[in-house]
Amino acid sequence: MVLNIGVSLAKIIYGYLTNSLSMVSDGFHSMFDGISNVIGIIGIVIASRPPDKTHPYGHSKFETFAAIGIAVLLFITCFEILQSAVDKFLNPTTPEITMTSFLIMGITIIINIGVSWYENKKGKELGSSILVADSLHTRSDIFASIAVIVGFIAIKLGYVLVDPIIAVFIAILIARMGIEIIKESSGVLLDEVAVDPEKIREIVCSVDGVEGCHRVRTRGSASDIYVDLHVTLSACYTLNEAHTISHKVEKALKKSVYGINDVVVHIDPCKDE
């Protein structure tokens, strides 16, 4: 968050001083990285709360909801940049491009590459949708900054309208990242399949005593998966024995698939017995 805010202030302040819309746009893009970090922190704090009477499945979806909040901020940024670009097309001005402009953009690219790589790596390790979403946001900032540098070179060569064109390109990048975040987050909120049912069946059927597995359903985020299924057992098992096997099924699934938080097992007797 600190790095994102520092990067954004450097680009916004110097962009205004040199009348560079593309640099200012990229700065606001980075500023929303910092704001999204704040949203992410709040979302993770709420999501980490244990289950209670009104939320028996826990609060993990608050993290996904926060990721959608980041996407909304991206769309707002996109709209503001497009408005500024239209104004720049109608009233063109020549930005003042200096070596300092190139230096600031170069340093911010290096910082953003480090932040995006580390955040994405940790997001995948922890199964955190908010960290992965935020890393994509930061990654879009890298491409935007590269585009700004290309624009600087074009402006130096006398192509003034390249400045608002680059701003439009940045806006499109921002919108694309927002759409990707919403697609991924909506899968969790709409209870999309979280684990391949065939994989679940393979694990369950490897447990001693299990004759078959069907009606497999999974939902949740990568770090908080809920599973319910039916297993077929021989009718000769006692209730206690069937109960023990169901616990073995649950342990096997939690051991084999990262992120499974809860498993509900329904016992069915073999039809031919």
C-alpha positions as CSV (number, residue, x, y, z in Angstrom):
1,M,0.0,0.0,0.0
2,V,2.8,2.4,0.9
3,L,4.7,1.7,-2.3
4,N,1.5,2.1,-4.4
5,I,0.7,5.5,-2.8
6,G,4.3,6.7,-3.2
7,V,4.4,5.6,-6.9
8,S,1.0,7.3,-7.6
9,L,1.9,10.6,-6.0
10,A,5.2,10.8,-7.9
11,K,3.3,10.3,-11.3
12,I,0.3,12.5,-10.5
13,I,2.4,15.5,-9.2
14,Y,5.0,15.4,-12.0
15,G,2.3,14.7,-14.6
16,Y,0.4,17.9,-13.6
17,L,3.6,19.9,-13.5
18,T,4.4,18.8,-17.1
19,N,0.8,18.8,-18.4
20,S,1.0,15.1,-19.3
21,L,-2.5,13.5,-19.2
22,S,-1.1,10.0,-19.8
23,M,1.2,10.3,-16.8
24,V,-1.6,11.7,-14.6
25,S,-3.9,8.9,-15.7
26,D,-1.3,6.4,-14.9
27,G,-0.9,8.1,-11.5
28,F,-4.5,7.8,-10.7
29,H,-4.4,4.2,-11.8
30,S,-1.7,3.6,-9.2
31,M,-3.6,5.6,-6.6
32,F,-6.5,3.2,-6.9
33,D,-4.0,0.4,-6.3
34,G,-3.4,2.0,-2.8
35,I,-7.1,2.5,-2.2
36,S,-7.8,-1.1,-3.3
37,N,-5.2,-2.2,-0.7
38,V,-7.2,-0.5,2.0
39,I,-10.4,-2.3,0.7
40,G,-8.5,-5.5,0.7
41,I,-7.3,-5.1,4.3
42,I,-10.9,-4.4,5.5
43,G,-12.2,-7.4,3.4
44,I,-9.6,-9.8,4.8
45,V,-10.2,-8.7,8.4
46,I,-14.0,-9.3,8.1
47,A,-13.5,-12.6,6.1
48,S,-11.2,-14.0,8.9
49,R,-14.0,-13.8,11.5
50,P,-15.2,-17.3,12.7
51,P,-18.7,-18.6,11.9
52,D,-21.5,-17.2,14.1
53,K,-25.3,-17.6,14.5
54,T,-26.1,-15.4,11.5
55,H,-23.2,-16.6,9.4
56,P,-22.9,-20.3,10.0
57,Y,-20.6,-20.8,6.9
58,G,-18.3,-18.0,8.1
59,H,-17.4,-14.7,6.5
60,S,-15.0,-15.7,3.7
61,K,-17.2,-14.3,0.9
62,F,-16.6,-10.8,2.3
63,E,-13.1,-11.1,0.8
64,T,-14.7,-11.9,-2.6
65,F,-17.1,-9.0,-2.2
66,A,-14.1,-6.7,-1.5
67,A,-12.5,-7.9,-4.8
68,I,-15.6,-6.8,-6.6
69,G,-15.3,-3.4,-4.9
70,I,-11.8,-3.1,-6.4
71,A,-13.3,-3.8,-9.9
72,V,-15.9,-1.0,-9.3
73,L,-13.1,1.4,-8.5
74,L,-11.3,0.3,-11.7
75,F,-14.4,1.2,-13.8
76,I,-14.7,4.6,-12.1
77,T,-11.1,5.3,-12.9
78,C,-11.6,4.2,-16.5
79,F,-14.5,6.6,-16.9
80,E,-12.6,9.6,-15.5
81,I,-9.6,8.9,-17.7
82,L,-11.8,8.7,-20.8
83,Q,-13.4,12.0,-20.0
84,S,-10.0,13.7,-19.6
85,A,-8.8,12.1,-22.9
86,V,-11.9,13.4,-24.8
87,D,-11.2,16.9,-23.4
88,K,-7.5,16.6,-24.5
89,F,-8.5,15.6,-28.0
90,L,-10.8,18.7,-28.3
91,N,-8.3,21.0,-26.7
92,P,-4.8,19.6,-27.5
93,T,-1.8,20.9,-25.5
94,T,1.9,19.8,-25.7
95,P,3.2,18.1,-22.5
96,E,6.7,19.0,-21.2
97,I,8.6,15.8,-21.4
98,T,12.0,15.7,-19.6
99,M,14.5,13.1,-18.5
100,T,12.9,13.3,-15.1
101,S,9.6,12.1,-16.7
102,F,11.4,9.0,-18.0
103,L,13.2,8.4,-14.7
104,I,10.0,8.5,-12.6
105,M,8.2,6.2,-15.0
106,G,11.1,3.7,-15.0
107,I,11.4,3.6,-11.2
108,T,7.6,3.1,-10.8
109,I,7.7,0.2,-13.4
110,I,10.4,-1.6,-11.4
111,I,8.5,-1.1,-8.1
112,N,5.2,-2.4,-9.7
113,I,6.8,-5.5,-11.2
114,G,8.1,-6.4,-7.7
115,V,4.8,-5.7,-6.0
116,S,2.7,-7.6,-8.6
117,W,4.9,-10.7,-8.6
118,Y,5.1,-11.0,-4.8
119,E,1.4,-10.3,-4.3
120,N,0.3,-12.8,-7.0
121,K,2.7,-15.4,-5.6
122,K,1.3,-15.1,-2.1
123,G,-2.3,-14.9,-3.3
124,K,-2.0,-18.3,-5.0
125,E,-0.2,-19.8,-2.0
126,L,-2.9,-18.6,0.4
127,G,-5.8,-19.1,-2.0
128,S,-6.7,-15.4,-1.5
129,S,-9.0,-13.9,-4.2
130,I,-8.3,-10.4,-3.0
131,L,-4.5,-10.7,-3.3
132,V,-4.7,-12.2,-6.8
133,A,-7.2,-9.5,-7.9
134,D,-5.0,-6.8,-6.5
135,S,-1.9,-8.2,-8.2
136,L,-3.8,-8.1,-11.5
137,H,-4.6,-4.5,-10.9
138,T,-0.9,-3.7,-10.2
139,R,0.1,-5.7,-13.3
140,S,-2.2,-3.5,-15.5
141,D,-0.3,-0.5,-14.1
142,I,3.0,-2.0,-15.5
143,F,1.6,-2.2,-19.0
144,A,0.1,1.3,-18.6
145,S,3.4,2.8,-17.5
146,I,5.3,1.2,-20.5
147,A,2.6,2.7,-22.8
148,V,3.2,6.1,-21.2
149,I,7.0,5.9,-21.9
150,V,6.3,5.0,-25.5
151,G,4.0,8.0,-25.6
152,F,6.7,10.2,-24.2
153,I,9.0,9.2,-27.1
154,A,6.2,9.9,-29.6
155,I,5.5,13.3,-28.1
156,K,9.2,14.2,-28.3
157,L,9.0,13.4,-32.0
158,G,6.1,15.9,-32.4
159,Y,3.1,13.6,-32.2
160,V,1.1,15.6,-29.5
161,L,-2.1,13.6,-29.8
162,V,-0.3,10.4,-28.7
163,D,-0.8,11.7,-25.1
164,P,-4.6,11.3,-25.0
165,I,-4.4,8.2,-27.2
166,I,-2.2,6.5,-24.6
167,A,-4.6,7.6,-21.9
168,V,-7.5,5.8,-23.7
169,F,-5.3,2.7,-24.0
170,I,-4.7,2.8,-20.2
171,A,-8.4,3.1,-19.7
172,I,-9.1,0.0,-21.8
173,L,-6.5,-1.9,-19.8
174,I,-8.1,-0.8,-16.5
175,A,-11.6,-1.9,-17.8
176,R,-10.2,-5.3,-18.9
177,M,-8.7,-6.0,-15.4
178,G,-12.0,-5.0,-13.8
179,I,-13.9,-7.4,-16.0
180,E,-11.5,-10.3,-15.2
181,I,-11.9,-9.6,-11.4
182,I,-15.7,-9.6,-11.7
183,K,-15.7,-12.9,-13.7
184,E,-13.5,-14.6,-11.1
185,S,-15.4,-13.2,-8.1
186,S,-18.9,-13.9,-9.5
187,G,-18.0,-17.6,-9.7
188,V,-17.5,-17.7,-6.0
189,L,-20.6,-15.6,-5.1
190,L,-22.8,-17.7,-7.5
191,D,-21.5,-21.0,-6.0
192,E,-19.7,-22.1,-9.2
193,V,-18.1,-25.6,-9.0
194,A,-14.9,-25.2,-6.9
195,V,-13.3,-28.7,-7.5
196,D,-13.7,-31.1,-10.4
197,P,-16.3,-33.7,-9.3
198,E,-14.2,-36.5,-10.9
199,K,-11.3,-35.6,-8.7
200,I,-13.5,-35.8,-5.7
201,R,-14.9,-39.2,-6.7
202,E,-11.5,-40.6,-7.3
203,I,-10.3,-39.6,-3.8
204,V,-13.5,-40.8,-2.1
205,C,-13.5,-44.2,-3.9
206,S,-9.9,-44.9,-2.8
207,V,-11.1,-45.0,0.9
208,D,-11.5,-48.5,2.2
209,G,-15.2,-49.6,2.4
210,V,-16.5,-47.1,-0.1
211,E,-18.4,-48.8,-3.0
212,G,-19.2,-45.7,-5.0
213,C,-19.6,-41.9,-4.9
214,H,-22.3,-39.7,-6.5
215,R,-24.2,-36.4,-6.3
216,V,-20.9,-34.5,-5.6
217,R,-21.3,-30.7,-5.1
218,T,-18.6,-28.2,-4.3
219,R,-18.6,-24.4,-3.8
220,G,-16.6,-21.6,-2.3
221,S,-13.3,-19.8,-2.9
222,A,-9.9,-21.5,-3.4
223,S,-9.1,-21.2,0.3
224,D,-12.6,-22.0,1.7
225,I,-14.2,-24.9,-0.2
226,Y,-17.4,-26.7,1.0
227,V,-18.2,-30.2,-0.3
228,D,-21.3,-32.4,0.0
229,L,-21.7,-35.8,-1.5
230,H,-23.3,-39.3,-1.3
231,V,-21.2,-42.4,-0.8
232,T,-22.4,-46.0,-1.3
233,L,-21.5,-48.6,1.4
234,S,-22.3,-52.2,1.9
235,A,-25.5,-52.7,3.9
236,C,-23.6,-55.1,6.2
237,Y,-21.8,-52.2,8.0
238,T,-23.1,-51.1,11.3
239,L,-24.1,-47.5,11.9
240,N,-20.8,-46.9,13.9
241,E,-18.8,-48.4,11.1
242,A,-20.5,-46.3,8.4
243,H,-19.9,-43.2,10.6
244,T,-16.2,-44.1,10.8
245,I,-15.9,-44.5,7.1
246,S,-17.6,-41.1,6.5
247,H,-14.9,-39.5,8.7
248,K,-12.2,-41.2,6.7
249,V,-13.7,-39.8,3.5
250,E,-13.7,-36.3,5.0
251,K,-10.0,-36.6,6.2
252,A,-9.0,-38.0,2.7
253,L,-10.5,-35.0,0.9
254,K,-9.1,-32.4,3.3
255,K,-5.6,-34.0,3.0
256,S,-5.7,-34.3,-0.8
257,V,-7.4,-31.0,-1.8
258,Y,-6.1,-27.7,-0.5
259,G,-8.8,-25.3,0.8
260,I,-11.5,-27.8,1.7
261,N,-13.0,-26.5,4.9
262,D,-16.1,-28.7,5.4
263,V,-17.4,-32.0,4.0
264,V,-20.9,-33.4,4.4
265,V,-21.2,-37.1,3.7
266,H,-24.6,-38.8,3.0
267,I,-24.5,-42.6,3.3
268,D,-26.4,-44.7,0.8
269,P,-26.7,-48.6,1.0
270,C,-25.8,-50.6,-2.1
271,K,-28.9,-51.2,-4.2
272,D,-28.1,-54.8,-4.9
273,E,-28.1,-55.8,-1.2
